[in-house]
Amino acid sequence: MRRIREGAPEPPGLTPTPRGVNVAIPAPEAERVELCLFDAAGARELERIALPERTHGIWHGLLPDLAPDSRYGLRAYGPFDPERGLRFNPNKLLLDPWARAIDRPFRLARPLFGYDPDDPARDLSFCRLDSARAMPKACLSAPRPAAGPRPATPRRTAVLYELHVRGFTRLHPELPPSIRGTLAGLAHTAALDHLVRLGVSAVELMPITAAIDEPHLASKGLRNYWGYNPAAFMALDPRLLASGEGDELAAAIEALHGAGIAVILDLVLNHSGEGDELGPTLSLRGLDNRTYYRLRPEDPRRYVDHTGCGNTLAVDRPIVLRLVMDALRNWAALGIDGIRLDLATTLAREEGGFAPDGAFLSVLRQDPRLAGLALVVEPWDVGPGGWRTGAFPPPLAEWNDRFRDEVRRFWRGDPGLVGALATRLAGSADLFAHADRRPWASVNFVTAHDGFTLADLVAYARRHNEANGEAGRDGRADEPSWNHGVEGPSDDPAIRAARRADMRALLALLLCARGTPLLAMGDELARSQAGNNNAYCQDNPTSWLDWTLDEERRALLDTVRRLVALRRAHRALHDDRFLTGSPAGGPLPDVTWRRADGAPLNEADWHDPERRHLLVDLCLGGEDGPDRVLLLVNREERPLSIRLPPPLVRWWLVLDTACEQPTSALALEGERFLAPARAVLLLEDRARPTLAA
C-alpha cells in the first residue's frame, strides 16, 4: 500500500507538486472516495487508495510517489436511492472530471450502467458488474501548450470557417492515410493550404473533447460523429489522435497560427454524455449526482433537460461552475484563440431561468486568463424561454439564427422580407446595438453543421434523415429550403445551373453583410449530405468532405475566394459600426437603401410584400479616400433595369453571381444597367478595381 498524506483541497483533480501528486475530488454527498491505480496498459487494477481527508465537500490526499503518466480512475461510495437523486455505485469506475488525458476512446458497454437494463425496475435497480475493464482510464499527463505568437486578426475583418477535424481530413487525397481523420491531418500542409487559399482568418473546430455514443445510437450500430455528447471536458478524444499523444493539438495550433489562422474550439459544457436516468454512469453521476446535475424538484429521479440531451449541468452551483471555468482555462492555456459555447443559454440559467448577469456570465467575463480570447455563444437551448439571440452581454459574440432564417426565406421568395434582409445586411442592430456592442457580435451564417448544407439547401424542400434510424423524424422540420422543382439530384442542366447560382447568391449575401461571417465546411465545394439535415450520427462519406474537384466545384471555390477577398478589401463591407444613414467620414451617408430607379426607398417601399430587390449604397471615409460600393440584390424572377446612382469616380462591376466563373472587373458606361434575375452583384466606385480577377 502506498503512503498517502493529507494533501490539500485545491486545485481539483490530480496535480503534480514538489511534494508529490495532490488529489482533490469534489463530491460533497459521497461517504468515501477511492483513487484506483492501474497498470501501464490501463487493464489491471493495482490498488485502491481511500482519500483520507474531506474539506468543504472535497475529498483529498497527497501521494508522494505516484509515477508520471499513471493510469487511474475513481470510485465513490454512498447511498443508492435514485428516487432521492442519489446514484452512488462503487462498482463503477469513474473518470476524474478534471482529467486532462485518457488512454482510450469511450465505448458504450453494459457494465458502464449503474443499473440492470434487463430489470423491470430499470434505473431503480442496482448493477454489481464492475465497469473498470470497459472504462477509459485517466492519465496523469496533459497536452503541451502550443508555442509561438497568436494571429492578430481584427474582429471586423474576421471570416470564420467551421470544420470537423475528422470530416475535413478523412478523405483528403494528399494526406498520408495514417493521419487522415486526425488533428495531425489538420496540421498537414495540404489541409492548411486549402484554408489559406480560401482566405479565412479563423477555424472553429467542432468538439474535440472525449465523447461517448448515446445508447440509442449504439443499438443501431451508429456513433455520435459530431461529438456533442461529452464524457470528459478537458481531455482530447483519442479517436482524433493519430499517435495517441495530446501534443498533436499543440502541433495543429502551431501550424494554423503559422498560416495566420486563429483557432476557436467548440466546447460542450452544458450537459454530459451520461444522459438521462437510463444513461451510463461515467463520472459526475457516480461522484455526486445531486450536486452536479439539475434534478426535477418534484421527482429527483428525473433530470431537468434544457439541452435536449437528457441532463443539464447545474452551472450556477460553485463546484460545477469551478469545473466549467477550469475547463475553459485549460483550453486557453493550451494556446487556442477563442471558444464557442454550445447551448450557452443553458450555461447561463439559474433557478429562476436565464440570467445574463448571473454567476456564469459574470465569472466568464472577468476571468483574466480568458481575456483577449474570442468568446462566441450559441444563444439558445430547448428549455422555457430558451431563445436568447441578442440577449448576451459584451464582449460575447453570438450565432445569429435570425440572419440564417431571414436571408434564406428572402432568397426562397417569401413575401415581405426586404426590410428584414436590410436589417441583417446592416449588422442586425435590432439585436446587437446595445451595451456598446458592435456588428462583429453577430456571427452571421446561412448554413452550419446543424441543418442542410448549402448544396442541399437549394436541392431539397424537406429533410431526408432516414439513415439516422428515427424514421426521418429527427432534425429541424421547418428548415427554409427549396428544390427548384425536383427533390434531390437532377440531370437537368437548367436546374443544376439555377442551384449553383443560388448558392453563389447566398454566399454573396453572407460575405457582404456587416457582422462576422461563418462558412460551413465544404460549402465552398458544394458538399451534400443527400438531404440529411441532422447528420450527427453519420461517420461516413455522408458527412466527410469530398475533395474531388470538377469544373463546377472549382468555379464555386473560386467564387468564395473572390468574395472573401472583396470583403477584406472594402471597409464599407466590414466596418465595425452599425449603419445609420449618416455620413461616416465620407462625402455620402454610410448607407442609402435604393429602389431600382435609384431613388431611396420610402415607407411604402419597405412594406411592399412583393418587393424582392434592393440596392445597398455603402460609403465609408478613410485616410485613402472614400470607400464606396453598391450591393445590388435582385431576387426577382426577371432581369431588372437599374438606374445607377451617380458615381464619385466610376462604377466597376466586380462580382456577378449569375456568372458561373468570377470574371474580370468591368467598367460600366452610362447610368442604366440590366441586372440579371436571381443574382447578387457588387459594384465598386473607383478609378480602377480593387482586386484583379
N, C-alpha and C positions, 0 to 999 in steps of 0.2 A: 504494500500500500504506500502510495506517495504521501509525503508530508504536505499538509495544507495549512495555511495560516489564515488569519482573519481577513486580510485584504481590505478593500475599500468599495463602497457602493458606486463609485464613479471612476471612469466612464462606463456606460453599459457595454455589454459584450465581453470579449476576451481581448485584453490589451497587454502586450509585452512591456515590461518596465525593467529598470536595472535590478530589481529585487526578485523578478520572476514574472509570471503571467497572472495578471489580475483578472478575476472572473466576477462579473456583476450582471445578474439576470433579474429584471423587474418582473415579479409575479406575486402581487400583493396577497391574493387569496390562497396561494399554494401553501401546503403544510410542510413540504420538503422539496428541494430541487437538487438533482444529481447531475454532475458533469460526467459524461460517458466517453471514455477514450477508446480508440480503435487502432488496429494495426495500419501500416502504411498503405495497404490496399483498401482500407475502409471496409473490410469484410468481417473481421473478428473483433468482438468487443473484449477489450483487455481489462478494463477497470471501471468501476462506478465510484465516484467521489462525491459525497454529500457536501454541499456548500455549508460552511459552519455558521455563518452569520446572516442576520437579516436586519436591514436598516430601512425604515420607511417603505417597506414593501419590496425592497431589493435584496435578493439573496446574493451573497458574495464570499469570496475566498481568494487566497493567493497561493499559486503553485510555483515553488522556486525552480523546479527542474523540468518544466514542460518543453519538449523539443519544438523547434520551429517547424512549421508545416504539419503539425499534428492534426489527425482527423478526430473530430469529436461531435457529439450530439448532447441533448439534454433529456432528462425525464423529470416530470413534475407529479407530485403526489397531492391528493386532496379528495374531496367528495365527488362522486359521480352522481349527479342529480340534475339531469337535463331540464326537468320542469322548473327548476330554480335557476337555470342558466349555468350550472356547474358541470363541466365535462372533463375533469381530470381522469387520466388513464395512464399509469406509469408503464404499461405495456407498449406505449407508443413513443418511439424515439422522436424527439422534436428538434427542429432546426433553430439555432440561435437567430433571433430576428435581426441581430446586429452583425451577422456573419458577412465577411467581405468576399468569400470564395467558397465554392462547393466542389466536390470531387467528381460528380457525375450529374447527368440530367435527371429531372423528376420524371418518373413513370408511374402512372396510377396502378395500384395493385391492392388486392383485397386486405392485406394486413395493415394498410395505411388508415383504414376506417376504425374509428373508436367504438363502433357498434357492429352488430352482426347483421349484414344486409338481408340474410335469409330469415331472420327472426321476425315474426308478425309485429312485434313491438317496435321494429325499426330502430330509430335513434335512441329509444329508451332502453334498449338492450346494451350489454357490456361485452366488448370483444377482448379476449385474453390472448389473442395472437400477438407475438412480438413483431414489431414493424422494422427492427433495426436493419435487417438484410435488404429490405425494399427501399429504405430511405437514403438519400444522398447524405454525405457527412460534410459538416463544415470544415474548412481548412484554416489553420492558424497562419494565414498569409493574406496578402492583399495585392491587387494590381499596383504597378508603379505609376506615379503621376507622369503625365506627358511633359516633355521638355520643350523649351523654345517659346517664343512670343506668340500671343494670340493675334489673329487678324483684327484690324481696326476698321471695320466697315461701318460708315454712318447708317443709322437706322433708316433714314429717309431714302437711301438708295438700296436697301437690302432686298434681295429676292431669295425666298426660301424654297427648298426642294425637299419634300417629304419622301423618304425611302425606307424600305425594309431591307436590312442588311442581307438576309438570305435571298430574298426575291430579286434584289438588284444584281447580285453576283452569281447566282446559281447557274445561269445559262450563258454567262459571258464567254465567248469563244476564245478570247485572248488570255484568260486566266488559267493558270495551272489547275488541273482537276482537283488537286489536294486542298486548294484554298477556296474553291467556289462555295458560296453559301456562308462565308465566314467574315469576321472582321479583318482577317488577313487579306481576304479578297478585296475588301473595300479600300485597303491601303495600297493596292497594286496600281501601278502607273496607268494601266489600261482603263481601270474603273475611274480613276481620278481624271483622266483626260476627257472623258465624256462630260463630267461636271464642269471642268474648267472651260471647255469649248461652249458649253451651254450658257455660261456666264453667271451662274448662281453664286450668291455670296455666303450661303449657309445651307447645310443639310440638317433636316430634322429627322433623326433616327427613331423609327418606331421601336417599341420596347426591346431592350437587350438584356433585361434582368431575367433571372431564372423563373420560368413559368411552368405550370402544370396543366394538362388537358382536363377539361371538365368531364365528369362521369358520362354524360350523355354522348359526348364525342367519342370517348374511349370505347363505349359499347358498340359504336358504328364503325370502328376502325379509322376514325378521323383524329386529327390533332389540332390544337389551337395554334395555328400558324402565326397569327398576328402577335401573340404574346401578351395580350391584355388580361392575363389571369395569373398574377404574380404569386410565386411561392417564396420568394426572397426579394428584399427591397434594395440590397446593397451588393448582391453577388451577380456576376455575369452568368448568362445561360451558357453552359458548356456546349450546347448544340451550335453555338455561333463562334466557336473557337477551333481553329484548325489544329493547333498544337496542344490545346488544353490549358494554355497559360494565359492568365489575365493580362499579361503585358501586350497582347495583341490590341487591346483597346488603346493603350498609350501609343503604339505604333500607328494605328489608324488616325488618331487625333493629330499626331505629329505630321503625318503625310498630308492630311487635309489642311492643316494650318500652313504647311509649306506651300500648298497650292493657293493660299489666300482664302480658304473656305472655312467658315466657323462651324462648330458642331453643337447642335441642340439635341438634348435627349428627351424623349417622350417617356415620362415616368408615371406609373400607376401606383398611387398611394392612397386611393380611396377605398379599396377593398382588398381581400386576399383570395388566393385560389382555393381556400378551404370551403368556399361556397356556403350553402345554407346548412340546415341541421342534418342533411343527408350527405354532406361532403366529407372529405377525409380530414384526419387530424394530423397536421404537419408542423405546426409551430404555435401561433397565437392562441388557437382554440385550446390546446393542451396546456399551455402555460397559465392562462388566466382568461377564460372566455368572457366573463362578465366585465372585465376591465378593458380589454382591447376592442371589443365589438359593441355596437349599439343593439340592444335587445328590445323586443317589444315589451313595454311595461305591463300590459295585461296578460302576456304569455311569454315569459322569458325563455321558454324552449325555442321560440322562433326569433329570427333576426329581422331587424329593420333593414329593408333593401331599397335604398335610394339609388343604387348603382345598376340595378337590373342583373347583377351577377351573384346574388344570393346573400351577401352580407355587406355591412358598412362599418368601416373603422371609425371609432369614436375619437376623432382627431382633436376635439376640444378638451379631452382629458390630458393631464400633464404627461403621463408616461407615453401615451400614444402620440401626443404632439412631439415629444422628445424623439421618438422613433422616426417620425416623418421628417423632422428637421435634420436629424443626424444623417438620414438617407440623402437629403438634398446636399448637405455639407460634404458628404463622402464623394458624391459625383463631382461637385465643384472642385474639390481638392485634386481630382484626377485630371483636371485641365479642360473640362468642357466649357463652352461659352454661353450656354443657355439651357433652360429647362422648359419643357411643355408639360403642364399638369393636366392629366386626363380627368374628366368629370370633376372639375375644380369646384363646382357648386357643392358637391358632397364634402370636400375638404373644408369648406367654409361654413358648414352647417354646425349649429349648436342646438341645444334642446328646444329653443324657440324657432329654429329654422335658419335660413341663410343669414349670415352675419358679416357684412363687408368690413366692419370694424371689430370683428371678433378675434379670438385668440390666434387662429392660424394665420390669417392675412396680416395681422399686426406683427406677429413674430417674423413672418416671412419678409416683410418689407423693411424691417430694421436690421436684419442679420448682416453684420459687416462681412462675413465670409461669402455671402451671396451678392454683395454689392457689385455692380458692374455686369452681372450676368443678364442676358435677355430672359425675362420671365414671361411665359406665354401660357394662357389658360384656355381650357375648353369650358366655356361658361354655361354649362347645363348639366343636369342629371335627370333621372326619371322620377324623382320624388316630387312631392307637392311644391308648387312654385319653383320648379327646377330650372326653368329657362331664365337666364340672367345675363344675356348678352348686353354689354354696355354698363353693367352694374358693378364691375370690379374696380377697385381703386388704382390710381397710378402707383408705381410705374409699370403695372402689368399690361401686356397686350392680350387681345382676345381673338379667338377664332370667330369670324363674323358669318354666321349662318344666314343672316338676312341678305348679305351680299350674294351668297351662293344661290339662294332660292329666288330672289327677285331678278337677278341677271338672267338666270335660266328661264324663268317664266316670261320675261320680256322677249327673249330670243325665241322661245317657243311660239310666240304670237299672242299671248294672253292680253286682253284689253286693259287699258287704263293704267299702264305702268311706266309711262315716260317720266313722271315725277319721281317714282321710286328708283328708276335707273339713274337719274341725275343725282339723287341723294347718295347712292352707292358710289358712283364715279367720283363724287366730290369728297369722299372720305368718311361718309356716314356720321356727319356731325350730329344727327338726331340721337345717336347712341353714345358718341365719344367726346363731344365738345363740352366737357365739364371737368372740373377739378384739375384744370391746367393740362389736360391730355392733348395729344397730338394725333394726326391721322395715322401715324405708324402703329398706334394702339389697335387699329382694325387690321387683323390678319385676314385678307381677302382670299377667297378660294372659290373656284367653280366646282372642283372635284377634289376628293381626298381618298384616303384608304377606305373610308366608310361610305359606301354608296357606289353608284355607277362610275366606271372610268369615263374619260372624255369620249372615247370612241363609242362606248356603249350608250352614253347619254343621248347621242344623236341617231342610234340604231335600234333602240328598244323602248317601247312605250310602257312596258311592265317588267317586273323582276322575274328572273328565271333561276331560282335558288334550289331547285330540286336536289342537286348534288350534296347539299348540306344535310339532307336526311330529315328535314322537318316539313315535308310535303309542300315546300315552296312558300311557307307562311312566315319565315323569318326575314329580317331586313325591312327597310322602310317601304311601306306600301304606296305612299303618295308622292314618291320622288318625281319632281318635274323633269320630264324627258319626252322624247318624240322619236319617231322611226322613219319619217319620210315615206310612209305608206307601205312599208314592208318590215315585218318584225324580224330583226336579226340580219345575218349576212345576205347580201344581194349581189347578183351578177350584172345588174342593170347599171351601165356606165353613168347615166344621169343621176341615179340615186347615190351612187358612190361618190360622185363629184360634189353633190349637194351636201352630203355628210361631211366631207373634208372641208368644204367652205365654211360650214357651221362651226367646226372645230377651230378653224383659224380665227373666226369672228369672236368666239367666246374667249380664246386666249388673248386676243387683242383687247377686249374689254377688261380682262383681268389685269393685264400689264400696263394699261393706260389709265388705271384708276388710282386716285390717291389712297394711301394706305400701304400695307406690307403684303405683296403678292406671294401666294404659296402655290407652287406647282406640285402636282402629284406624280409620283414615279411612273414613268412610261407614257404619260400623256403626250409628251413630245414625239413619241414613236407610235402613237395610235394603239396603245396596248388595250386589248379586250379581255374581258372575263366571261365572254359568252352570255352576257346579260345577268350575271350573278352580282347583285348589289350588296352582298354581305359575305364576302369570300374569306371570312376569318378562319375557316377550318379547311381551306384548300391549299395544302402544302404540296403543290404540284404545278405543272405549267399553266394552269388557270390563273395563278397569282404571280408566277415568276415572270420577269421581264424578258421577252424575246428580243434579242439584239439583231435579228435579221433586218437588213436594210434593203428594201426595194425602192423604186423611184418615188412612190407616193410617200413612204415613211421618211425618206431622206428630205423630200421637199417640206414636209411638216416640221422636221427637225430644224431645217434652215430658217423657216418662218419664226420658230420660237427663239432661236438665237438672235435673229434680227430684232424681234420685239424686245428682248431683254436689253440689247444694246441701245435701242432707241429710248427705252425708259431711262436708262442710266445717263444718256446724253442730254436729256431735257429736264431742266429744273422745273419747268412748268408741269411736268408729269409727276415728278417725285418729291416736290416740295413738302415740307412737314408742317404746313399751315393749312387750316381749313379755308376753303374758298368762300369769299364774302361778297363778290361782285364789286369790290372797291379796288382802286389801284394798289398794286403791291410792288412799288418801286419802278414800275414801267409806265409807258405812255397810255396804257389801256387798263380797264378793270382786270382783276385776276381771272375772272370768268364772265363770259357773256353767253347765255343759252339762246341759241338761234333756231329759227324755222328754216325751211328750205329756201324761202325767198330772201334769207339773210337778215330779216328783222328779228329783234329779240322776242322771245315768247311772252305772250300776255297771259292773264289769269285764265281765260277760256282755253288757251292752248294747253296749259298744264293739265286741265281737267278733261280734255278731249279723249274719250276712251278709245278712239280709233287711231290716235296718233302713234306711229311706230317709227319715227325718225327724230333725230336730234343732232344739232351741230353744237359742239362744245368749243368755244373760242377761248383759249387759255393764254395768258400773258404774265410774265414774271420778270421784274427788273433784276439787274445784276451788274457786277463790275465789267463784264464783257458786253454789256448792252442788253436789251430786252430779249427774252426767250419766248417766242410765240409759236404755238401750234394750234391746229384746228383738227379736232377729232370729229369725224363725220360718221354717224351711226345710222345706217339705213336698214331697218328690218322689214320694210315694205316688200311686197312680192313683185315689185316692178322697179325699173330704174327710176331715179329721181333727179329732176333738173334742179341743180343747186346754184343759187347766186352767192358767190364767194364774197365775204366781207373784204373791204379794201385792204391790201397788204401794206405792211410797213416798208417792205422791200420787194419780195416776190414770193409767191406760193410755189412750193415744190411738193409733189406727191411722193412720199417716201414709203408708204405701206398701203396695199390694197388687198384685203383678204379674199376678194373674188378671184385673184390670180393664184394659180397653183404654186408658182415659184416666186420668192421675193425678187422684185425687179429693180433695175437702176432707177434712181430718183429722176422724176420727170418734171420739168419746168412747165407750169400752167400758163396759158395765154388767155387773156380776156377775163370777164367776170362770171361767166357761166361754166358749169361743169356738170357732166352727167354721171351721177353716182350709180354704180351697179346695184341690183337688187340683193337683199340679204347680205350686206357687206359692211365692214368697218374699214374706214380709211383714215390715214394720218397725213396731214399736210404740215410742212414747215414753212415759216415766213422768214426767209433768209436769202442772202445773196447767192449762196451755194448750199447744197445739202450737208447736213452734219455728218452723215455716215456714207461711206462708199457702199455700193451694192454688195 
